[in-house]
Amino acid sequence: MFHTMLALPLAAALFQTPASLDSLSWMSGCWEGRNGNRVVAEQWMKPAGGLMMGMSRTVVNDRATEFEFLQIRQDTSGIAYVAKPSGQAEASFKLLRQSDREVVFENPQHDFPQRIIYRLQADGSLTARIEGKSNGADRGIDFPMKRATCP
C-alpha cells in the first residue's frame, strides 16, 4: 500500500499533458501601459499553427523610441519565446514553466534579461517582467499593462 501511495504522484507527474501554446491564449490581444509621457503597447495574435506572433512599441513624447518583433513558437523541442528588439540580434528563451495565469521563459546565456515573465493579474491586467543579472547585480523591470483597443 505504501509503495502504491508513492507511485501515484510520480506516475501523475510523468503523464502530465505537455505544455501547449493554446494554453497561452490569455495573452492574445492588445495591451497598453502608460507612465507619464511614455506609452508601451504590445499586441499578440492568438495561437495558430504552433505560433503566436507579437509586436511591441514604446513611444515617448509622440516619438517611437523602441520596437520589438516577438514570437512564441511550439515545435518538437518545446515552446520558445523569440524576441527581435530594435537594432539587436534575435534572442530565444525556452519555456521554463507555465500555469493558467503565468508563463516564464529563460535563457541563462543571454546578457540581459535572462528571464521573461508574463502574468495575468486578478483584475485582468497583464504584467510583463524582464529579469536577470546585469553588471553582476540582480535586476528586474515590470511593464504593467491593461487591455487596449487594437488599432
ZITA-V677775 format. One record per pair of residues at least 24 apart in sequence whose ideal C-beta (glycine too) atoms are under 7 Angstrom apart, sorted by the first residue. I is the first residue (numbers start at 0). J is the second residue. D is the distance in Angstrom with one decimal. If there is no record, write none. Layout:
# ZITA-V677775
<<I/J/D> <I/J/D>>
This chain:
# ZITA-V677775
<<18/77/6.9> <18/78/5.4> <18/94/5.8> <18/97/5.7> <20/46/4.3> <20/49/6.2> <20/51/6.4> <20/71/6.6> <20/73/4.3> <20/78/6.1> <21/46/5.2> <22/97/6.7> <23/51/6.5> <23/71/6.4> <23/102/5.9> <25/119/5.2> <26/117/5.8> <28/146/6.3> <28/149/6.8> <29/146/7.0> <29/147/4.5> <29/148/6.5> <29/149/4.1> <30/125/5.2> <30/144/3.8> <30/145/6.9> <30/146/6.4> <30/147/6.0> <31/144/5.8> <31/145/6.2> <31/147/3.8> <32/142/5.5> <32/143/5.5> <32/144/4.1> <36/60/5.1> <39/142/5.7> <39/144/6.9> <40/147/6.8> <41/127/6.9> <41/144/6.5> <42/149/6.3> <49/73/4.4> <49/74/6.4> <80/104/4.0> <80/115/5.6> <111/138/6.8>>
